[in-house]
Amino acid sequence: MAVLLTLDYYYAKTKVETVLRKIRQRRQVMSNRGNSSSIYRQIRIDGQKVKLNLDFGGYMIDPASWTENHAKAIARIQNTELEAMHWKVIKAVRDYIARTKAMPDARTICDLVIIEMDDLKALFPGGLESIYKIAGMPNPNQE
């Protein structure tokens, strides 16, 4: 009986220590990220760790740090596999924003890439929001 109580004690102690360690790790991540309104994630893409600093809506905090690996990581979060046509849309959106400093609407994207609206919706089921996130744009609803 004493052996069982001892084993139960050590099992419970191990569980509590594990939970406390996870809480400490989470606090450290939160304090390191610097911005209380962001989410920090790491995703492995092609054998490399990709660090994502996203706001709570899933948009990049620092669009200037965007790379193609960031796009792949955000697409993975959205359960989207990026193919050639996806990349064509993403690059067109990024070029348009660089030129005009404005976010394109769906019709403009269709005109830029020469694609039908239904095909754009099929590529990005999440709509414009999905395109903006994968393209590394900031949240368009923030001031």
The first five atom37 places (N, CA, C, CB, O) and aatype in JSON, in Angstrom:
{
  "aatype": [12, 0, 19, 10, 10, 16, 10, 3, 18, 18, 18, 0, 11, 16, 11, 19, 6, 16, 19, 10, 1, 11, 9, 1, 5, 1, 1, 5, 19, 12, 15, 2, 1, 7, 2, 15, 15, 15, 9, 18, 1, 5, 9, 1, 9, 3, 7, 5, 11, 19, 11, 10, 2, 10, 3, 13, 7, 7, 18, 12, 9, 3, 14, 0, 15, 17, 16, 6, 2, 8, 0, 11, 0, 9, 0, 1, 9, 5, 2, 16, 6, 10, 6, 0, 12, 8, 17, 11, 19, 9, 11, 0, 19, 1, 3, 18, 9, 0, 1, 16, 11, 0, 12, 14, 3, 0, 1, 16, 9, 4, 3, 10, 19, 9, 9, 6, 12, 3, 3, 10, 11, 0, 10, 13, 14, 7, 7, 10, 6, 15, 9, 18, 11, 9, 0, 7, 12, 14, 2, 14, 2, 5, 6],
  "atom_mask": [
    [1, 1, 1, 1, 1],
    [1, 1, 1, 1, 1],
    [1, 1, 1, 1, 1],
    [1, 1, 1, 1, 1],
    [1, 1, 1, 1, 1],
    [1, 1, 1, 1, 1],
    [1, 1, 1, 1, 1],
    [1, 1, 1, 1, 1],
    [1, 1, 1, 1, 1],
    [1, 1, 1, 1, 1],
    [1, 1, 1, 1, 1],
    [1, 1, 1, 1, 1],
    [1, 1, 1, 1, 1],
    [1, 1, 1, 1, 1],
    [1, 1, 1, 1, 1],
    [1, 1, 1, 1, 1],
    [1, 1, 1, 1, 1],
    [1, 1, 1, 1, 1],
    [1, 1, 1, 1, 1],
    [1, 1, 1, 1, 1],
    [1, 1, 1, 1, 1],
    [1, 1, 1, 1, 1],
    [1, 1, 1, 1, 1],
    [1, 1, 1, 1, 1],
    [1, 1, 1, 1, 1],
    [1, 1, 1, 1, 1],
    [1, 1, 1, 1, 1],
    [1, 1, 1, 1, 1],
    [1, 1, 1, 1, 1],
    [1, 1, 1, 1, 1],
    [1, 1, 1, 1, 1],
    [1, 1, 1, 1, 1],
    [1, 1, 1, 1, 1],
    [1, 1, 1, 0, 1],
    [1, 1, 1, 1, 1],
    [1, 1, 1, 1, 1],
    [1, 1, 1, 1, 1],
    [1, 1, 1, 1, 1],
    [1, 1, 1, 1, 1],
    [1, 1, 1, 1, 1],
    [1, 1, 1, 1, 1],
    [1, 1, 1, 1, 1],
    [1, 1, 1, 1, 1],
    [1, 1, 1, 1, 1],
    [1, 1, 1, 1, 1],
    [1, 1, 1, 1, 1],
    [1, 1, 1, 0, 1],
    [1, 1, 1, 1, 1],
    [1, 1, 1, 1, 1],
    [1, 1, 1, 1, 1],
    [1, 1, 1, 1, 1],
    [1, 1, 1, 1, 1],
    [1, 1, 1, 1, 1],
    [1, 1, 1, 1, 1],
    [1, 1, 1, 1, 1],
    [1, 1, 1, 1, 1],
    [1, 1, 1, 0, 1],
    [1, 1, 1, 0, 1],
    [1, 1, 1, 1, 1],
    [1, 1, 1, 1, 1],
    [1, 1, 1, 1, 1],
    [1, 1, 1, 1, 1],
    [1, 1, 1, 1, 1],
    [1, 1, 1, 1, 1],
    [1, 1, 1, 1, 1],
    [1, 1, 1, 1, 1],
    [1, 1, 1, 1, 1],
    [1, 1, 1, 1, 1],
    [1, 1, 1, 1, 1],
    [1, 1, 1, 1, 1],
    [1, 1, 1, 1, 1],
    [1, 1, 1, 1, 1],
    [1, 1, 1, 1, 1],
    [1, 1, 1, 1, 1],
    [1, 1, 1, 1, 1],
    [1, 1, 1, 1, 1],
    [1, 1, 1, 1, 1],
    [1, 1, 1, 1, 1],
    [1, 1, 1, 1, 1],
    [1, 1, 1, 1, 1],
    [1, 1, 1, 1, 1],
    [1, 1, 1, 1, 1],
    [1, 1, 1, 1, 1],
    [1, 1, 1, 1, 1],
    [1, 1, 1, 1, 1],
    [1, 1, 1, 1, 1],
    [1, 1, 1, 1, 1],
    [1, 1, 1, 1, 1],
    [1, 1, 1, 1, 1],
    [1, 1, 1, 1, 1],
    [1, 1, 1, 1, 1],
    [1, 1, 1, 1, 1],
    [1, 1, 1, 1, 1],
    [1, 1, 1, 1, 1],
    [1, 1, 1, 1, 1],
    [1, 1, 1, 1, 1],
    [1, 1, 1, 1, 1],
    [1, 1, 1, 1, 1],
    [1, 1, 1, 1, 1],
    [1, 1, 1, 1, 1],
    [1, 1, 1, 1, 1],
    [1, 1, 1, 1, 1],
    [1, 1, 1, 1, 1],
    [1, 1, 1, 1, 1],
    [1, 1, 1, 1, 1],
    [1, 1, 1, 1, 1],
    [1, 1, 1, 1, 1],
    [1, 1, 1, 1, 1],
    [1, 1, 1, 1, 1],
    [1, 1, 1, 1, 1],
    [1, 1, 1, 1, 1],
    [1, 1, 1, 1, 1],
    [1, 1, 1, 1, 1],
    [1, 1, 1, 1, 1],
    [1, 1, 1, 1, 1],
    [1, 1, 1, 1, 1],
    [1, 1, 1, 1, 1],
    [1, 1, 1, 1, 1],
    [1, 1, 1, 1, 1],
    [1, 1, 1, 1, 1],
    [1, 1, 1, 1, 1],
    [1, 1, 1, 1, 1],
    [1, 1, 1, 1, 1],
    [1, 1, 1, 1, 1],
    [1, 1, 1, 1, 1],
    [1, 1, 1, 0, 1],
    [1, 1, 1, 0, 1],
    [1, 1, 1, 1, 1],
    [1, 1, 1, 1, 1],
    [1, 1, 1, 1, 1],
    [1, 1, 1, 1, 1],
    [1, 1, 1, 1, 1],
    [1, 1, 1, 1, 1],
    [1, 1, 1, 1, 1],
    [1, 1, 1, 1, 1],
    [1, 1, 1, 0, 1],
    [1, 1, 1, 1, 1],
    [1, 1, 1, 1, 1],
    [1, 1, 1, 1, 1],
    [1, 1, 1, 1, 1],
    [1, 1, 1, 1, 1],
    [1, 1, 1, 1, 1],
    [1, 1, 1, 1, 1]
  ],
  "atom_positions": [
    [[0.82, -1.2, 0.0], [0.0, 0.0, 0.0], [0.86, 1.26, 0.0], [-0.93, 0.0, 1.21], [0.57, 2.23, -0.71]],
    [[1.91, 1.25, 0.79], [2.79, 2.41, 0.88], [3.51, 2.65, -0.46], [3.83, 2.22, 2.01], [3.77, 3.79, -0.85]],
    [[3.82, 1.55, -1.16], [4.5, 1.68, -2.44], [3.58, 2.36, -3.45], [4.95, 0.3, -2.96], [4.02, 3.22, -4.22]],
    [[2.3, 1.99, -3.47], [1.34, 2.6, -4.38], [1.15, 4.09, -4.09], [0.0, 1.88, -4.29], [1.07, 4.89, -5.01]],
    [[1.08, 4.45, -2.82], [0.94, 5.86, -2.46], [2.16, 6.65, -2.88], [0.71, 6.01, -0.95], [2.04, 7.79, -3.35]],
    [[3.34, 6.06, -2.73], [4.58, 6.73, -3.12], [4.6, 6.93, -4.63], [5.8, 5.91, -2.66], [4.98, 8.0, -5.11]],
    [[4.21, 5.9, -5.39], [4.17, 6.03, -6.84], [3.16, 7.08, -7.29], [3.84, 4.68, -7.48], [3.45, 7.86, -8.19]],
    [[1.98, 7.11, -6.65], [0.98, 8.12, -6.97], [1.5, 9.53, -6.67], [-0.32, 7.86, -6.19], [1.25, 10.46, -7.43]],
    [[2.22, 9.66, -5.57], [2.79, 10.97, -5.2], [3.78, 11.43, -6.26], [3.48, 10.89, -3.81], [3.73, 12.58, -6.7]],
    [[4.69, 10.56, -6.65], [5.69, 10.94, -7.65], [5.05, 11.21, -9.01], [6.74, 9.84, -7.78], [5.49, 12.11, -9.73]],
    [[4.04, 10.46, -9.36], [3.33, 10.69, -10.62], [2.67, 12.08, -10.6], [2.26, 9.59, -10.86], [2.79, 12.84, -11.56]],
    [[1.96, 12.4, -9.51], [1.3, 13.7, -9.39], [2.33, 14.83, -9.37], [0.43, 13.75, -8.11], [2.12, 15.87, -10.0]],
    [[3.43, 14.62, -8.68], [4.48, 15.64, -8.6], [5.06, 15.9, -10.0], [5.6, 15.2, -7.62], [5.31, 17.05, -10.37]],
    [[5.27, 14.83, -10.77], [5.8, 14.97, -12.12], [4.83, 15.73, -13.01], [6.1, 13.59, -12.72], [5.25, 16.58, -13.81]],
    [[3.55, 15.45, -12.89], [2.53, 16.15, -13.68], [2.53, 17.64, -13.35], [1.12, 15.54, -13.42], [2.49, 18.48, -14.25]],
    [[2.56, 17.97, -12.06], [2.55, 19.37, -11.63], [3.8, 20.08, -12.14], [2.47, 19.47, -10.1], [3.71, 21.21, -12.62]],
    [[4.95, 19.44, -12.06], [6.19, 20.05, -12.55], [6.14, 20.29, -14.05], [7.39, 19.16, -12.21], [6.63, 21.31, -14.53]],
    [[5.55, 19.37, -14.78], [5.42, 19.52, -16.23], [4.53, 20.72, -16.56], [4.84, 18.24, -16.86], [4.87, 21.51, -17.44]],
    [[3.41, 20.85, -15.88], [2.5, 21.97, -16.11], [3.19, 23.29, -15.78], [1.21, 21.8, -15.28], [3.08, 24.25, -16.54]],
    [[3.89, 23.34, -14.65], [4.58, 24.57, -14.25], [5.68, 24.94, -15.26], [5.19, 24.41, -12.85], [5.87, 26.12, -15.55]],
    [[6.39, 23.95, -15.79], [7.43, 24.21, -16.78], [6.82, 24.79, -18.05], [8.21, 22.9, -17.11], [7.37, 25.73, -18.64]],
    [[5.68, 24.25, -18.48], [5.01, 24.78, -19.66], [4.53, 26.21, -19.44], [3.83, 23.89, -20.04], [4.6, 27.04, -20.35]],
    [[4.04, 26.51, -18.25], [3.61, 27.87, -17.93], [4.79, 28.83, -17.98], [2.94, 27.93, -16.55], [4.68, 29.92, -18.54]],
    [[5.93, 28.41, -17.41], [7.13, 29.26, -17.45], [7.59, 29.5, -18.88], [8.26, 28.62, -16.64], [7.96, 30.63, -19.23]],
    [[7.57, 28.46, -19.71], [7.98, 28.6, -21.1], [7.05, 29.56, -21.84], [7.99, 27.24, -21.8], [7.52, 30.4, -22.61]],
    [[5.77, 29.45, -21.6], [4.79, 30.33, -22.26], [5.01, 31.78, -21.83], [3.35, 29.89, -21.94], [4.95, 32.69, -22.66]],
    [[5.26, 31.99, -20.54], [5.53, 33.35, -20.06], [6.78, 33.92, -20.71], [5.68, 33.36, -18.53], [6.82, 35.1, -21.06]],
    [[7.8, 33.08, -20.87], [9.04, 33.55, -21.48], [8.81, 33.93, -22.94], [10.13, 32.46, -21.38], [9.3, 34.97, -23.39]],
    [[8.06, 33.12, -23.66], [7.75, 33.43, -25.06], [6.98, 34.74, -25.13], [6.93, 32.3, -25.71], [7.25, 35.58, -25.99]],
    [[6.01, 34.92, -24.23], [5.21, 36.14, -24.24], [6.06, 37.37, -23.92], [4.06, 36.02, -23.24], [5.86, 38.42, -24.51]],
    [[6.99, 37.24, -22.99], [7.82, 38.39, -22.65], [8.84, 38.69, -23.74], [8.53, 38.16, -21.31], [9.24, 39.84, -23.91]],
    [[9.28, 37.66, -24.48], [10.26, 37.87, -25.54], [9.67, 38.49, -26.79], [10.92, 36.57, -25.89], [10.38, 39.11, -27.58]],
    [[8.4, 38.33, -26.99], [7.83, 38.8, -28.25], [7.67, 40.3, -28.31], [6.5, 38.15, -28.48], [7.53, 40.87, -29.39]],
    [[7.68, 40.97, -27.16], [7.71, 42.42, -27.15], [6.39, 43.11, -27.42], [0.0, 0.0, 0.0], [6.18, 44.23, -26.95]],
    [[5.5, 42.51, -28.15], [4.23, 43.13, -28.5], [3.12, 42.3, -27.89], [4.06, 43.27, -30.05], [2.94, 41.13, -28.25]],
    [[2.36, 42.89, -26.98], [1.35, 42.13, -26.27], [0.16, 41.75, -27.15], [0.85, 42.92, -25.08], [-0.68, 40.94, -26.75]],
    [[0.09, 42.31, -28.35], [-1.04, 41.99, -29.23], [-0.6, 41.08, -30.38], [-1.67, 43.28, -29.79], [-1.17, 41.14, -31.47]],
    [[0.41, 40.25, -30.15], [0.88, 39.37, -31.22], [0.98, 37.94, -30.75], [2.23, 39.86, -31.75], [0.99, 37.64, -29.55]],
    [[1.06, 37.05, -31.73], [1.23, 35.62, -31.47], [2.54, 35.2, -32.13], [0.02, 34.78, -32.02], [2.8, 35.53, -33.28]],
    [[3.34, 34.49, -31.39], [4.63, 34.04, -31.91], [4.53, 32.54, -32.18], [5.8, 34.37, -30.91], [4.17, 31.78, -31.29]],
    [[4.85, 32.13, -33.4], [4.79, 30.7, -33.75], [6.05, 30.32, -34.5], [3.54, 30.38, -34.59], [6.64, 31.13, -35.21]],
    [[6.44, 29.07, -34.34], [7.53, 28.5, -35.13], [6.99, 27.3, -35.87], [8.75, 28.12, -34.23], [6.34, 26.43, -35.29]],
    [[7.26, 27.25, -37.17], [6.81, 26.14, -38.01], [8.0, 25.68, -38.84], [5.6, 26.56, -38.92], [8.79, 26.49, -39.32]],
    [[8.13, 24.38, -38.99], [9.22, 23.83, -39.78], [8.78, 23.69, -41.23], [9.69, 22.47, -39.21], [7.82, 22.99, -41.54]],
    [[9.52, 24.38, -42.13], [9.25, 24.34, -43.57], [10.53, 23.93, -44.27], [8.73, 25.74, -44.11], [11.57, 24.56, -44.09]],
    [[10.47, 22.87, -45.07], [11.63, 22.39, -45.82], [12.86, 22.22, -44.93], [11.95, 23.35, -46.97], [13.98, 22.55, -45.33]],
    [[12.65, 21.71, -43.72], [13.76, 21.45, -42.8], [14.27, 22.67, -42.05], [0.0, 0.0, 0.0], [15.2, 22.55, -41.27]],
    [[13.67, 23.84, -42.27], [14.09, 25.06, -41.58], [12.97, 25.55, -40.67], [14.49, 26.16, -42.6], [11.79, 25.44, -41.01]],
    [[13.36, 26.1, -39.52], [12.37, 26.7, -38.63], [12.04, 28.1, -39.13], [12.89, 26.75, -37.17], [12.93, 28.92, -39.37]],
    [[10.76, 28.34, -39.3], [10.3, 29.66, -39.73], [9.59, 30.29, -38.53], [9.34, 29.56, -40.99], [8.65, 29.72, -37.98]],
    [[10.06, 31.47, -38.14], [9.47, 32.18, -37.01], [8.43, 33.16, -37.54], [10.56, 32.92, -36.18], [8.73, 34.01, -38.38]],
    [[7.22, 33.02, -37.03], [6.13, 33.9, -37.44], [5.74, 34.79, -36.27], [4.91, 33.08, -37.93], [5.51, 34.3, -35.17]],
    [[5.66, 36.08, -36.5], [5.16, 37.01, -35.51], [3.88, 37.6, -36.08], [6.22, 38.13, -35.16], [3.91, 38.51, -36.91]],
    [[2.75, 37.06, -35.63], [1.44, 37.41, -36.19], [0.61, 38.15, -35.16], [0.7, 36.15, -36.65], [0.79, 37.99, -33.96]],
    [[-0.32, 38.99, -35.65], [-1.28, 39.57, -34.73], [-2.36, 38.52, -34.47], [-1.9, 40.9, -35.3], [-2.31, 37.42, -35.02]],
    [[-3.33, 38.86, -33.63], [-4.34, 37.87, -33.27], [-5.25, 37.51, -34.43], [-5.16, 38.39, -32.12], [-5.96, 36.51, -34.36]],
    [[-5.25, 38.3, -35.49], [-6.03, 37.97, -36.68], [-5.29, 37.08, -37.65], [0.0, 0.0, 0.0], [-5.87, 36.59, -38.61]],
    [[-3.98, 36.85, -37.39], [-3.18, 35.99, -38.26], [-2.38, 36.75, -39.3], [0.0, 0.0, 0.0], [-1.78, 36.14, -40.18]],
    [[-2.36, 38.1, -39.21], [-1.59, 38.92, -40.14], [-0.19, 39.15, -39.58], [-2.29, 40.28, -40.4], [0.0, 39.15, -38.36]],
    [[0.79, 39.33, -40.46], [2.16, 39.56, -40.02], [2.29, 40.92, -39.36], [3.13, 39.46, -41.21], [1.71, 41.91, -39.82]],
    [[3.05, 40.97, -38.26], [3.31, 42.22, -37.56], [4.3, 43.06, -38.37], [3.86, 41.95, -36.12], [4.14, 44.28, -38.48]],
    [[5.32, 42.4, -38.94], [6.35, 43.11, -39.7], [6.38, 42.59, -41.13], [7.75, 42.95, -39.02], [7.12, 41.65, -41.43]],
    [[5.59, 43.19, -42.03], [5.53, 42.7, -43.41], [6.88, 42.77, -44.14], [4.52, 43.49, -44.18], [7.1, 42.02, -45.1]],
    [[7.77, 43.65, -43.71], [9.07, 43.79, -44.38], [9.93, 42.53, -44.19], [9.81, 45.01, -43.84], [10.85, 42.29, -44.98]],
    [[9.64, 41.74, -43.17], [10.42, 40.53, -42.92], [9.88, 39.31, -43.66], [10.47, 40.25, -41.43], [10.38, 38.2, -43.47]],
    [[8.87, 39.49, -44.5], [8.21, 38.39, -45.22], [9.18, 37.7, -46.17], [6.99, 38.9, -46.0], [9.97, 38.36, -46.86]],
    [[9.13, 36.38, -46.2], [9.87, 35.58, -47.17], [8.9, 34.53, -47.73], [11.14, 34.9, -46.52], [7.77, 34.39, -47.25]],
    [[9.34, 33.8, -48.74], [8.48, 32.74, -49.29], [8.24, 31.65, -48.25], [9.11, 32.14, -50.54], [7.18, 31.02, -48.26]],
    [[9.2, 31.42, -47.37], [8.98, 30.44, -46.3], [7.89, 30.91, -45.34], [10.29, 30.19, -45.53], [7.14, 30.08, -44.81]],
    [[7.8, 32.21, -45.11], [6.69, 32.73, -44.29], [5.36, 32.42, -44.97], [6.84, 34.25, -44.06], [4.4, 32.01, -44.32]],
    [[5.31, 32.62, -46.29], [4.08, 32.33, -47.02], [3.71, 30.85, -46.91], [4.23, 32.73, -48.51], [2.54, 30.51, -46.7]],
    [[4.71, 29.98, -47.04], [4.44, 28.54, -46.92], [3.93, 28.19, -45.52], [5.72, 27.73, -47.23], [3.03, 27.37, -45.37]],
    [[4.51, 28.82, -44.5], [4.11, 28.54, -43.12], [2.68, 29.02, -42.86], [5.07, 29.21, -42.13], [1.88, 28.29, -42.26]],
    [[2.35, 30.22, -43.31], [1.0, 30.75, -43.1], [-0.01, 29.92, -43.91], [0.92, 32.26, -43.52], [-1.12, 29.66, -43.44]],
    [[0.38, 29.51, -45.1], [-0.5, 28.65, -45.9], [-0.73, 27.32, -45.2], [0.1, 28.42, -47.31], [-1.84, 26.78, -45.23]],
    [[0.31, 26.79, -44.58], [0.14, 25.52, -43.85], [-0.85, 25.69, -42.71], [1.49, 25.02, -43.32], [-1.66, 24.8, -42.45]],
    [[-0.78, 26.83, -42.01], [-1.73, 27.11, -40.92], [-3.15, 27.12, -41.48], [-1.4, 28.46, -40.23], [-4.09, 26.67, -40.81]],
    [[-3.32, 27.62, -42.7], [-4.65, 27.7, -43.33], [-5.01, 26.43, -44.11], [-4.7, 28.9, -44.26], [-6.04, 26.39, -44.79]],
    [[-4.18, 25.41, -44.01], [-4.4, 24.14, -44.72], [-4.47, 24.34, -46.24], [-5.68, 23.49, -44.23], [-5.32, 23.75, -46.91]],
    [[-3.56, 25.17, -46.76], [-3.49, 25.43, -48.19], [-2.12, 25.0, -48.7], [-3.75, 26.93, -48.51], [-1.1, 25.36, -48.11]],
    [[-2.09, 24.25, -49.77], [-0.83, 23.85, -50.41], [-0.57, 24.82, -51.56], [-0.88, 22.35, -50.93], [-1.36, 24.9, -52.51]],
    [[0.53, 25.57, -51.48], [0.81, 26.59, -52.49], [1.36, 25.96, -53.76], [1.8, 27.62, -51.95], [2.33, 25.21, -53.74]],
    [[0.71, 26.29, -54.87], [1.13, 25.81, -56.19], [1.48, 27.03, -57.05], [0.01, 24.94, -56.86], [1.43, 28.16, -56.58]],
    [[1.81, 26.8, -58.3], [2.29, 27.87, -59.18], [1.29, 29.03, -59.28], [2.57, 27.32, -60.58], [1.69, 30.19, -59.24]],
    [[0.01, 28.73, -59.41], [-0.99, 29.8, -59.55], [-1.13, 30.6, -58.26], [-2.35, 29.21, -59.95], [-1.34, 31.81, -58.3]],
    [[-1.0, 29.92, -57.1], [-1.02, 30.63, -55.82], [0.11, 31.66, -55.78], [-0.9, 29.63, -54.63], [-0.08, 32.81, -55.39]],
    [[1.31, 31.21, -56.18], [2.48, 32.1, -56.16], [2.29, 33.28, -57.11], [3.74, 31.33, -56.53], [2.72, 34.39, -56.81]],
    [[1.66, 33.04, -58.24], [1.41, 34.12, -59.2], [0.52, 35.19, -58.57], [0.76, 33.56, -60.49], [0.78, 36.38, -58.72]],
    [[-0.52, 34.75, -57.87], [-1.43, 35.68, -57.19], [-0.7, 36.42, -56.08], [-2.66, 34.93, -56.62], [-0.81, 37.64, -55.97]],
    [[0.05, 35.7, -55.27], [0.77, 36.31, -54.14], [1.75, 37.37, -54.63], [1.5, 35.24, -53.32], [1.81, 38.47, -54.08]],
    [[2.52, 37.03, -55.64], [3.51, 38.0, -56.16], [2.83, 39.21, -56.79], [4.43, 37.32, -57.19], [3.31, 40.33, -56.66]],
    [[1.71, 39.0, -57.48], [0.98, 40.11, -58.08], [0.44, 41.05, -57.0], [-0.18, 39.59, -58.95], [0.49, 42.27, -57.14]],
    [[-0.08, 40.47, -55.92], [-0.6, 41.28, -54.81], [0.53, 42.09, -54.17], [-1.29, 40.39, -53.75], [0.36, 43.28, -53.91]],
    [[1.66, 41.45, -53.91], [2.79, 42.15, -53.3], [3.32, 43.27, -54.21], [3.93, 41.16, -52.97], [3.65, 44.36, -53.74]],
    [[3.4, 43.01, -55.5], [3.85, 44.03, -56.45], [2.87, 45.21, -56.5], [4.01, 43.43, -57.86], [3.28, 46.37, -56.51]],
    [[1.58, 44.9, -56.51], [0.55, 45.94, -56.56], [0.65, 46.83, -55.32], [-0.87, 45.31, -56.67], [0.59, 48.06, -55.43]],
    [[0.79, 46.22, -54.17], [0.88, 46.99, -52.93], [2.15, 47.83, -52.9], [0.83, 46.05, -51.71], [2.13, 48.97, -52.44]],
    [[3.25, 47.29, -53.38], [4.51, 48.04, -53.43], [4.39, 49.26, -54.34], [5.66, 47.14, -53.91], [4.94, 50.32, -54.05]],
    [[3.66, 49.11, -55.45], [3.5, 50.22, -56.41], [2.52, 51.27, -55.93], [3.05, 49.68, -57.75], [2.79, 52.47, -56.03]],
    [[1.37, 50.83, -55.42], [0.27, 51.76, -55.14], [0.09, 52.09, -53.66], [-1.0, 51.2, -55.66], [-0.61, 53.05, -53.33]],
    [[0.71, 51.33, -52.79], [0.53, 51.5, -51.33], [-0.92, 51.29, -50.91], [1.01, 52.89, -50.89], [-1.35, 51.85, -49.9]],
    [[-1.66, 50.5, -51.66], [-3.06, 50.2, -51.36], [-3.29, 48.7, -51.53], [-4.03, 51.02, -52.27], [-2.62, 48.04, -52.31]],
    [[-4.26, 48.18, -50.78], [-4.59, 46.77, -50.87], [-5.55, 46.56, -52.04], [-5.22, 46.25, -49.54], [-6.56, 47.26, -52.14]],
    [[-5.26, 45.6, -52.92], [-6.16, 45.37, -54.06], [-7.42, 44.62, -53.66], [-5.42, 44.6, -55.16], [-7.4, 43.8, -52.74]],
    [[-8.51, 44.9, -54.34], [-9.72, 44.12, -54.11], [-9.68, 42.88, -55.01], [-11.01, 44.98, -54.4], [-8.76, 42.71, -55.81]],
    [[-10.67, 42.03, -54.87], [-10.68, 40.75, -55.6], [-10.69, 40.97, -57.12], [-11.89, 39.91, -55.19], [-9.98, 40.27, -57.85]],
    [[-11.47, 41.92, -57.6], [-11.56, 42.17, -59.04], [-10.21, 42.64, -59.58], [-12.65, 43.23, -59.35], [-9.81, 42.24, -60.68]],
    [[-9.52, 43.48, -58.84], [-8.2, 43.96, -59.26], [-7.21, 42.8, -59.34], [-7.67, 45.04, -58.29], [-6.42, 42.72, -60.27]],
    [[-7.27, 41.91, -58.36], [-6.38, 40.74, -58.38], [-6.66, 39.88, -59.61], [-6.56, 39.9, -57.09], [-5.74, 39.41, -60.27]],
    [[-7.95, 39.69, -59.9], [-8.32, 38.9, -61.09], [-7.78, 39.55, -62.36], [-9.85, 38.75, -61.19], [-7.3, 38.85, -63.26]],
    [[-7.84, 40.87, -62.44], [-7.33, 41.59, -63.61], [-5.82, 41.49, -63.71], [-7.75, 43.05, -63.57], [-5.27, 41.35, -64.8]],
    [[-5.13, 41.57, -62.56], [-3.67, 41.5, -62.54], [-3.15, 40.14, -63.01], [-3.15, 41.79, -61.14], [-2.18, 40.06, -63.76]],
    [[-3.81, 39.1, -62.56], [-3.34, 37.74, -62.81], [-4.01, 37.11, -64.03], [-3.57, 36.87, -61.59], [-3.6, 36.06, -64.5]],
    [[-5.06, 37.77, -64.52], [-5.87, 37.26, -65.63], [-6.45, 35.89, -65.24], [-5.03, 37.15, -66.95], [-6.09, 34.85, -65.78]],
    [[-7.35, 35.96, -64.28], [-7.99, 34.77, -63.74], [-9.46, 35.1, -63.47], [-7.27, 34.28, -62.44], [-9.8, 36.25, -63.19]],
    [[-10.31, 34.1, -63.55], [-11.73, 34.3, -63.26], [-11.94, 34.34, -61.74], [-12.59, 33.16, -63.9], [-11.18, 33.74, -60.98]],
    [[-12.97, 35.06, -61.31], [-13.28, 35.2, -59.88], [-13.51, 33.84, -59.22], [-14.5, 36.09, -59.69], [-13.06, 33.61, -58.1]],
    [[-14.21, 32.95, -59.91], [-14.47, 31.62, -59.35], [-13.17, 30.84, -59.14], [-15.41, 30.82, -60.27], [-13.03, 30.1, -58.16]],
    [[-12.23, 31.0, -60.06], [-10.94, 30.32, -59.92], [-10.16, 30.89, -58.74], [-10.12, 30.44, -61.21], [-9.49, 30.14, -58.02]],
    [[-10.24, 32.21, -58.54], [-9.56, 32.84, -57.4], [-10.15, 32.33, -56.09], [-9.67, 34.38, -57.48], [-9.42, 32.05, -55.13]],
    [[-11.48, 32.22, -56.06], [-12.14, 31.7, -54.85], [-11.78, 30.25, -54.6], [-13.66, 31.84, -54.98], [-11.67, 29.83, -53.44]],
    [[-11.58, 29.48, -55.66], [-11.19, 28.08, -55.5], [-9.74, 27.97, -54.99], [-11.34, 27.33, -56.84], [-9.43, 27.09, -54.18]],
    [[-8.88, 28.86, -55.46], [-7.48, 28.84, -55.0], [-7.36, 29.24, -53.54], [-6.63, 29.78, -55.86], [-6.61, 28.63, -52.78]],
    [[-8.1, 30.27, -53.15], [-8.04, 30.81, -51.79], [-9.45, 30.81, -51.2], [-7.44, 32.24, -51.79], [-10.14, 31.82, -51.25]],
    [[-9.87, 29.67, -50.62], [-11.23, 29.59, -50.07], [-11.49, 30.61, -48.96], [-11.48, 28.2, -49.53], [-12.64, 30.96, -48.68]],
    [[-10.41, 31.09, -48.32], [-10.56, 32.09, -47.26], [-10.75, 33.5, -47.79], [0.0, 0.0, 0.0], [-10.88, 34.44, -47.0]],
    [[-10.76, 33.67, -49.11], [-10.99, 34.96, -49.72], [-9.8, 35.9, -49.63], [0.0, 0.0, 0.0], [-8.65, 35.47, -49.5]],
    [[-10.08, 37.19, -49.7], [-9.03, 38.21, -49.67], [-8.21, 38.14, -48.4], [-9.64, 39.6, -49.82], [-7.0, 38.34, -48.42]],
    [[-8.87, 37.84, -47.3], [-8.18, 37.74, -46.01], [-7.06, 36.71, -46.09], [-9.16, 37.37, -44.89], [-5.95, 36.96, -45.62]],
    [[-7.35, 35.59, -46.68], [-6.36, 34.52, -46.84], [-5.2, 34.98, -47.74], [-7.01, 33.27, -47.43], [-4.04, 34.71, -47.44]],
    [[-5.53, 35.66, -48.82], [-4.5, 36.14, -49.75], [-3.58, 37.14, -49.04], [-5.14, 36.8, -50.99], [-2.36, 37.05, -49.13]],
    [[-4.19, 38.09, -48.33], [-3.4, 39.11, -47.63], [-2.48, 38.48, -46.58], [-4.33, 40.14, -46.96], [-1.32, 38.87, -46.45]],
    [[-3.0, 37.51, -45.85], [-2.18, 36.87, -44.81], [-1.0, 36.14, -45.42], [-3.04, 35.9, -43.98], [0.13, 36.3, -44.96]],
    [[-1.25, 35.33, -46.45], [-0.18, 34.55, -47.07], [0.84, 35.47, -47.74], [-0.75, 33.55, -48.09], [2.03, 35.17, -47.75]],
    [[0.37, 36.58, -48.29], [1.26, 37.53, -48.94], [2.04, 38.38, -47.94], [0.47, 38.43, -49.87], [2.87, 39.2, -48.33]],
    [[1.77, 38.19, -46.64], [2.53, 38.89, -45.61], [2.12, 40.32, -45.39], [0.0, 0.0, 0.0], [2.92, 41.13, -44.92]],
    [[0.88, 40.66, -45.71], [0.41, 42.03, -45.54], [-0.03, 42.28, -44.1], [-0.74, 42.32, -46.5], [-0.42, 41.35, -43.4]],
    [[0.03, 43.55, -43.67], [-0.48, 43.88, -42.33], [-2.0, 43.82, -42.33], [0.01, 45.29, -41.88], [-2.63, 43.78, -43.39]],
    [[-2.57, 43.81, -41.16], [-4.02, 43.76, -41.02], [-4.64, 45.02, -41.64], [-4.44, 43.62, -39.53], [-4.34, 46.12, -41.17]],
    [[-5.48, 44.89, -42.66], [-6.05, 46.07, -43.32], [-7.07, 46.79, -42.45], [-6.7, 45.67, -44.64], [-7.43, 47.93, -42.74]],
    [[-7.55, 46.15, -41.38], [-8.57, 46.76, -40.51], [-7.96, 47.57, -39.38], [-9.47, 45.68, -39.94], [-8.68, 48.22, -38.62]],
    [[-6.64, 47.53, -39.25], [-6.0, 48.32, -38.19], [-5.64, 49.68, -38.73], [-4.75, 47.61, -37.64], [-5.33, 49.86, -39.91]],
    [[-5.68, 50.63, -37.83], [-5.37, 52.02, -38.24], [-3.89, 52.24, -38.34], [-5.96, 53.02, -37.26], [-3.44, 53.34, -38.67]]
  ]
}
